[in-house]
């Protein structure tokens, strides 16, 4: 953290980009409930972690394999269906 002559505090933050995404209202509501319930500091933190986790899965398995694994382990319906 640095301060300059203009009383502006600069934080040393790892390089990151801000992006926009569109998600349906129900998914947003679920995201807000889960990030609070599971101890995330923000919805962004939850989404960043979820993306990082999914990317690691995609390095090992194709999308269909991931869907089969999730369906088998959690007995959930197809996650790709629109709500």
Secondary structure, DSSP 8 states (H G I E B T S, - for coil): -EE-TTS-EE--------------HHHHHHHHHHHHHTT-SSHHHHHHHHHHHHHHHHHHS-HHHHHHHHHHHH----TTS--
